[in-house]
Amino acid sequence: MRKIVTGRHLVARSAITLVAGVAAAGFLVAPTATAAGIDGYAPEVARAAIAELSAQEGISPEAVVEILRTQDASVRTLDQVTGRLGARTAGGYLDAKGKPVVNVLDAAAAEDVRASGAEAKLVRHSTAALASAQDALESVPAVKHTSIGLDPKTNQVVLSVSDVATGGDLAALLRTADQLGDRVRVERVSGEMRLAIYNGEAITGGGTRCSVGFNTNRGGQNYIVDAGHCTRAVRQWNVGPSQGASFPTNDYGLILNTTGSAPGAVTLWNGSTQRITSHATATVGQRIQKSGSTTRLTSGSVQRLNVTVNYAEGSVHQLIQTNALANPGDSGGCLFSGSVGLGITSGKGSGTSYYQPVGEALAAYGVTLNS
């Protein structure tokens, strides 16, 4: 759904920044001492993440701090182990304490994983078998308000079907899921899966409001990487013209930034910022932050990867799914973990939010993150 600006237009600040917001109310304030010393996290981001994740997960603020301090090294371990073992693994994730778990297919691979300092979990289905199951589900004509994604924690592909699912052939989709046996889990959810258009510090054009995603550059020229459904809808923004749009299938776009300001930092709405110094792929179980002008700074965890979401406007593939709160007004902005950029806000479901991996967008346009 596209938010239309009526009456007084919301105008972006002259200094355009990546956007995350700290809500003025609604967060429990963790003690300052617990927010100190988390590498890559601005103190304000750490405090908000500690408070929200502690409430969501029912754990102490001190436990959240330990998770946030642990997970970056855990992600690196996962990447190294799964890269080295290749097809002998079936993906991996971070457990409730932020520690790495690698799915393996045999005892020898399990020993190798344990020797690397990660937990090994023996599973039944290979990456190839799960990919084949996902391909089979996606070969059925798309049904609006459904999604299909990989859950390495259960070693399954998850088919989420909303109670308002329409179009395509829902009966055929469910039949296919049943035929694939325990490689697929069907999950019933409520509400629409919709584009959560606009995020963060507002940009406007043609009566429409979206938001800055990631400030980038190419050959000395600044660009904004944003949601494709935003840049497809509007040719000229108050910060510059749209230069590209990939939507549906993907959900990324490019805006020429003519403002003369493009810092590589997330505004926190209180005069301070969170630097973004790199980008990476997301990991299931990773604790993350999401920014947006409607819900501002929210926190959560990565739930699934390689998710296909069948919006009413078209299907988008290979998205990141999280349980961080997002609402209309949040699209285009940043998914990040401390100083690491992960994705661009695409849409929302019931208790879920979806993100375009930022690395794919950077590669498509040949741009690099501003520092």
N, C-alpha and C positions, 0 to 999 in steps of 0.2 A: 504494500500500500504506500502510495506517495503522499507525503504531507504537503499540503498547499498552504503557502503563506498568504494570509489575507490581512488587509489593513497595513499597519506599520511593518516593513520588512525587517527581519533580523539580519544585521550586518556583521560580518566577521571583523575581528580586531585587525588593525593594520599589520600587526606582527603575527602572522599566521604560524601556529604551532600544531604539532600533533596533539590530540586531545584525549585527556582523561579527566574526570571531575571527581572531587571529593564532596559528597553530599554534606550540606550544612547540618543536617540532622539525620538520625536513623542509624548511625554507627555507634557501637559500644566502643569507648575509648580504652585501648590497652595501655598499660603503664609504659611510659617513654622508654624505660630501660629495656623492655622486651623488644622494642622496635629498632634498637641500635645494633649495628654490626652485621647486618645482612648484606653481603656483597651485591652490588648492582641495584639495590633498592633505595630510592629516595625515602627519607624518614616518614613522610606523609603517606606514601604508598604502602610502606611496611605496616604502619599503624592501622590503616584501613583494612589491609589484607588479614592481619592478625585478628582483628575484631570480628570481621565477617566470617572468616573460615572457622574460627573457634566456635561461633554460634551455629554455623551450618553443620559442622562435623561433630559437635559435642565433645570437643577436646580442649585442653587448657591452652592459653596463649603461649606458654612456654613450649608446648608440643608443636604448635604451628611454626614458631620461630625455628625449631630444629628441622622441621620439614623443609622450610624455605631455604635454610642454610645447606641442606643435604641434596636437594633435588637436581641442581645443575650438574654436580659430579655424577649423580645417578644417571642422568640423561646421556652424558658422555660415555659412561660405562656401557649402557644399552647399545648405543650406536657402534661402539668398538666391537662388542661381542657379537651382535647380530651381523655386522659387516664381515667379521672374520669367519663365522660359521655358516653364513649364507643359508642355503636351503635346509640345513640341519636344524634351523630354528623356525618358529612360526610366530614371529613378532615378540613384542614385550611391552611392559608397562611399569609404572611406579606403584608400589603398594601404599597402604594407608599411612605409612611412615615416610614415604618418599624414597624408599629403597628400590633398586632395580630388580625386576623379575623377568626372566627370559623363558619363553615357551620353547620346549625342545621335543624332539620326536624319538629320541633313543637315550639309553643310559650313558653312552660314551659322550654324547653332546652335553648331557647334564653334568658330568664330571668336569668337562672343559669350562662350562659356565661357572660352576662353583669355584674353580681355581682362579677365575677372574674377579671374584668378590661379589658376584651377583647370585641371587636365588634362582634355581632351575625349577621349572614346573613342567612335568611330563604331560603332553596333550595328545589328542587323537588326530586332529586335522592339521594338515600342512597349510602353509600360506597359499600354495597353488590350489589346494582343494577349496579353501574359503573363497579365493578369487573366482574360481569356476562357479561356485554357488551364487556369488554376487552377480556375476555376468548373466547367469540364468534368470535371476530375478529382474535384472535390468533389461532383459530381452522382451519382457512382457510390456505391452503399451503402458506408458506412464500413467499412474493414478495420482491425481492431485491430492495434496495433503498426506503424502506418505514419504518415508525416507528409508534408505537402505545403507547401512554402514557396518564397519568392522569393530567388534568388541574383543580385543585380545584377552581380557580378563576371563571371559567364558569360552574363548576359542570358538566363537560363533560369528556369523553375520546376523545382524538384527534388522528385522523388517518392522518399522514403526508405522502403524496404521491409525490415523485419526478417526474419531467418530463422525467427522464431516468429510471423509475421503470421497472424492467424486471423480468422474471421468475414467477413461481407460477401461480396464476390465478387472475390477477388484476380485471377482471370483477366480479368474485365471491366475492372478497374482498369488492368492492364498493357496490355490491348488499347487502351484509351483513350489511355494515354500514348504508345503506338506511333503511333496515328493523328494525334497532335498534332505529330509530327515533332521538329525540333530546338528547339522551344519548351520541351520537357520533357526532363530528364535523370533516368534511373532510377538510384538509388544503393542498393546492397545493404548492409545493416548487420546486426549481430548483437545478440542480447539483446532484452529487453522495453523498451517505452516505458512508464514507470510514474510514478505520482505520487510525488514525493520529499517526502512529507509531513513537516512540521516544520522549523523553522530557528531558529538563533540562541538568544537568551536564552529559556529555556523558559517556556511558559504551559501549564497543565494543566486538564483538565476531563473528567469522565466516564471516567477511566482512560486518556485520550488525551493525548499531548503534541504541541503545535505551538509556534510561536514568534512573537514580535513582528515585524511587518513595518515599517510606517511609522507613526509617531505623527502624528496630525492633529487638527484641531479644527473645530468648527462652532458658531457662536453662543456661544463661551466654554466649550463642553463638549469634552473630549478623547475621541478615538476612535483605535482602531488599525485601519489598513487591512491586511488579511491575505489569505491564500489562501482562496478560496471553498470548496474541498474541506475545509478545516479548519473554517470557521464553519458549514458545512452539517452537519458531523458532531457538533458539540458546541454545546449551548445556553448553558451556563454555564461560564465559565473562572474561574480564580483571580484574574484581573484585571478581570472584568466579564462581562456577558452578550453573546452574539452578537446583532447587530442586523440582519444581512442576509447573504445568500449568493447568489452567482451562479455556479453550476457544475452541469452542464457548460455548453458554449458559451463562457462566460467562466470565469475562475478568480480571482475577487476576492470579498472579504467584509468585514464591518465588525464591530468589537467595541467596546462602550462601555467606555472606560477609567475605572474607578472608583478607581484607586490613588492619585490625586493627584499623579502624576509622569508627565510625557510629554515629555521633551526631544527636540529634533530632531537627534539625533546617533546615530552608530553606535558601540556599545561595541567596543573592540578587545581586550578580555579581559585587559588589563594595567593598568587604571586610567585609560587615556587614551581619547579618542574621535575620531571623524571626523564633523564637522558635515555635515549635509545642508541646503543652503540653497535648492535649487531642484529642479525636475524637468524632464525633456525626453524626446523620443522617441529611441530608440536608432538608431545608424547602423552599417551593415555595415562591418566593419574596425575599428570603435572598440574600443580596449582597455578592459576593464571589470574590476570586482571584484565578487565574490559572497560573502555571508556566510552562515554556517550552523553550527549546533551540532555537526554531525557532521564536516564537512570544514573548518569554520571559514573563515578568509579564503582564498579562492582567486582567481586572476586568469585572464584569457583574452581572447578577442576575440568580437565579435558576428559570427556566420556568416550568418544569414538573418533575414528579417523576414516578417511576415504569415504565420506558420507555423500550419497546422492539425495538431494532434497527436491521433491516434486512440488514446487510452488505453482500457484495458479498461473503465473506469468511464464513458466517454463522450468525445465529441470536444470539443476546445477550440480556438478559432480566434484568429487574429491574435496569436500568441505571438512572442516574441523567442527565437532559438536562439543559444547560445554554446557554446564548447568549454571553459568553466570547469568544474572538477570539482564535482559535486553528488551527494549520496547520500541514501538514506532518513534522515530526521532534519533535512534542510535546507529543507523547504518553508515557505512563508509569509514568509520573510525577504527581504533586500534585494539587488537588483542595482543597482550604482551605478558612477559614474565620477568619482572624487574626491568633490567636494561635490554632485554632481548625481545625484539619484535617477532610476532608469530602469525598474525592474520588481520584481515580486513572484515569488519562486520557486514554480514550479508542478510541474515534474517533470524526469525525466532519461531519456536514452536511452543508447546505447553511445558514450561519449566526448562526449556532448552534454548540455546542460541547457536547460530551457525556462522562460520567464518571462512573466507577465501584465504588459503595459505599465501602469505605475502611474498615468499620466495619465488613462486610461480609468476606473480605479477612483475616483480623486479626483473626477472629473466626475460619475460615477454617484451618488455619495453626497453631493455638494456640500460636501466637506471640503477643507481646505487643509493643507499640510505645516506642522508646528510648526517654529519657528526657535529 
